[in-house]
Amino acid sequence: MSSKRDEPKYKINRRLAVNLWGRPKSPLNRREYGPGQHGQRRKAKQMALVLEAASSGERDVPDYVEIDHDRMRGRFIRAPKPTDVPYPVTMEPNLVIEFYSR
């Protein structure tokens, strides 16, 4: 005779709306942050290192990116053209496509 359950524990928790086994990852436990790493973004906007980097004019903002330093937001306006890429490399997309098509 086996003591194994036929149904998963989390499914039972959701059905009864109670965390029966006290598991920390139960879907019924509420966290103070969102799923994944989304909660880290809010903290990053208040870090001294991020504030210092945003206020310094050390980096040039490309034409295809729009930055709002007051609201700490950036917006991708359009896809960059091969001539917009600031690296001294000739871009050959056909070689990249050939490499990844193998």
Protein Blocks (a to p, Z undefined) as FASTA:
>chain_A
ZZbdfbdfklmmmmnopafkopakbckbccfbdehjllmmmmmmmpmklmmmmmpckbcc
dfkbccdfknopacdfbacdfklpccfcdcdfklmmmmmmZZ
